[in-house]
Amino acid sequence: MGTVGQKYKNGALVVSVSIRGGLVLLAVAALVSGCAGPAGTGVRPQRPLNAPPAADLQADKTRIRAARFRAEQTRIAAARRWGLKKVPLAAPPAPATKPRITTRHGFEVDGHEEKGLPPVFTTVPTEQKIVFLTIDDGAEKDPAFLRMTSELKIPYTAFLSDYLVKDDYGYFARMRDTGVVLNNHTLHHPYLPALSYARQQREICGMQDVIEKRFGTRPTLFRPPYGNYNEDTLRAARSCGIKYAPLWNEEVFVDHWEYREWDQGIHPGDIVLSHFRGRKDWKGTMPDMVRRFLNRITAEGYAVARLEDYL
């Protein structure tokens, strides 16, 4: 006859019979005891390697829900503390594909696109109900403004002039530490079209150097003072590393709004301008301005988004 042998291989029982020197495989038994599976197969589905237990997954979901609830309660409390009529709406996630930014019609200089000059625009192309808050110069250094925007999680973009910020670089360093991007508004805030190319370049590149030295980054956004520029302005800006020259479609003050468009309204993707000002120049404070801004856009179903996320 022969002999019968058995052994385990990779968790399975292999039975073989040796007949006159030959080896014949008879059967492969079911997987070791405890491994049952789909009906009729005798094999139990296995959990993927390193997969957390179901209880852990449920606990993670519970923690996430709890964190979101706490964040929302914090926003509600902040809105009440700062006297808002409603809780500001949350902005949608930043787009994976950035919109194409081009110069607004009528804002071009000769050969603008052909010369590769930074686009000048007042609105970001989007269908989402978002606006972008931008604040210029740096004259007022109100700590309450930093607290308010930080507690409410309101993004904004700052355009700074050195002659106004140099007495307190620390204030704007604290602003940067909250995630605000600090951008270029020239050294001395001159009317640029009246200057030569070389002087415009000193104003723009000089502010690039200040921001890089004081705050660690070199801006890619530049706003010309008063919104005035010529071809030399944009050529100089490009030579300093500037990629975009955003202007604005609305301006918000403590006590009123001003509009570029005939319909006197806000639109998806609009850039809104304000300034670092206080009671010396306004009938109120910067938090008063932010409150007016947020009450208006929230009532109309708009959220505040971060401009740099769309460029």
MITOR-586832 format. One record per residue (C-alpha): x, y, z; residue in one letter. Coordinates in steps of 0.05 Angstrom, whole numbers, plus 5000, padded with zeros to 4 digits. Example, Ala and Ser with C-alpha at 12.3 -4.5 7.8 and 13.67 -1.06 7.14 Angstrom:
REM MITOR-586832
524649105156a527349795143s
***
This chain:
REM MITOR-586832
500050005000m503650625025g503451125081t498851695100v501752365123g498953025145q501753715160k499554435167y501654935115k499655665118n494155505167g491254925126a491554175138l494653815079v493353055075v497452625028s498451875013v504951564990s503850984942i509950584918r514451184923g509551684893g506052244929l498752374915v495252994945l488452784971l485453405004a486554085035v482554155098a478854765121a482755325153l484555205225v479055185275s475555845290g475656105217c468656045192a466356455132g460556585085p455056065086a457255415056g464655595050t467155455120g471456095116v470356705162r471857395133p478057695165q478758415189r484058795149p490858805182l491659385231n484359585224a481659905288p476059555324p468959785307a468360085377a474460535363d471460775298l464960965332q468861325386a472661725333d466161935301k463362145368t469562555383r469162905315i461763075326r463363335396a469063765369a464664065315r459264205366f464164555413r466964965354a459965185335e458165365407q464565775410t462666155347r455666285375i458566545440a463566985402a458067275357a454067465419r460167755454r461768205396w454568435386g453168105318l445967995297k447467295271k453166795272v457566915211p456966375158l462765905148a466465955082a466665345037p473164955030p478565274987a477865054914p482364484891a482864834823t484165574828k480066044784p483666384727r484867104747i484967624691t485068384689t478168694693r475869004628h477469734627g483069664679f488369444630e494669814609v497269764538d499569054523g497768834593h496968084581e502168044526e507368354572k505667874628g503868424677l500268264743p492768234733p488668804763v481868554787f476168734834t472568064837t474767344839v471066894789p466466444830t459066274836e459666154911q456666684957k463266914986i466867584992v473967765011f475668275065l482068675053t484769225099i489769755079d495570165106d496470005181g495170665216a490870385272e493469825317k487269625356d488168995399p480668895402a480568815327f485568245331l481467915386r474967995348m477267715282t481067145316s475166935360e470266975302l475166625255k474367175202i479767155149p482467795117y488368035077t492668625100a496169115053f501469495093l505370145083s511870185123d511370905145y505070725183l506970035211v514170155231k512470435300d509469755320d511769175277y509968715335g502568855325y502868595254f507168005274a501567795321r496767885263m501167445219r501366915274d493766845269t494466655196g493467335163v497767445101v501468115101l502068435033n504969044998n502069754997h508770124985t513570445034l510471145036h503671095002h505071574944p501071714881y505171234839l503471474768p506872134783a513471774797l518771514751s519570764740y525770754785a522171114843r516170664837q520670064839q523970324903r517170424935e514769724917i521169314923c523069684986g516569465019m517768754995q524368775032d521269055096v515868525099i520867965085e525668215138k520468355192r515367805179f519167255142g515567225075t515967605010r508967814986p505967634919t500168124925l500768874916f495469414920r497370094891p495670684937p488871004920y487970454868g492170864819n497470554774y500470574704n504670094663e510970284701d507370104766t505769404743l512569304710r515969504775a511369064816a512868464772r520368594778s519568554854c516067874852g508768114852i503867644817k497167984830y494568704839a487668644871p483469264878l476369264906w468969284888n466269564953e468969955012e466269895082v466770425136f464070465207v457670815185d456570645111h458670265049w461070524982e460370144916y463870104849r457969794812e451670154791w447069674829d450069874897q450369144918g455268584934i456568004888h459767314892p467367374894g467468124909d473568424942i471668904999v476369455021l477069765090s482670115128h486270075194f482670665225r479770855293g476071415327r480971945304k478671845233d471971475239w465771525281k467570875315g472770325320t475269765276m470869255313p465069725296d466969675222m467668925225v460868875258r457569285204r461068875150f459068205180l451868395195n450868605122r454068015087i451067495135t444167775125a445067685050e447566975056g454967105044y461066835080a468067125085v473466725049a480966785048r483267144985l489866764980e486166104977d483366304909y489766564877l
***
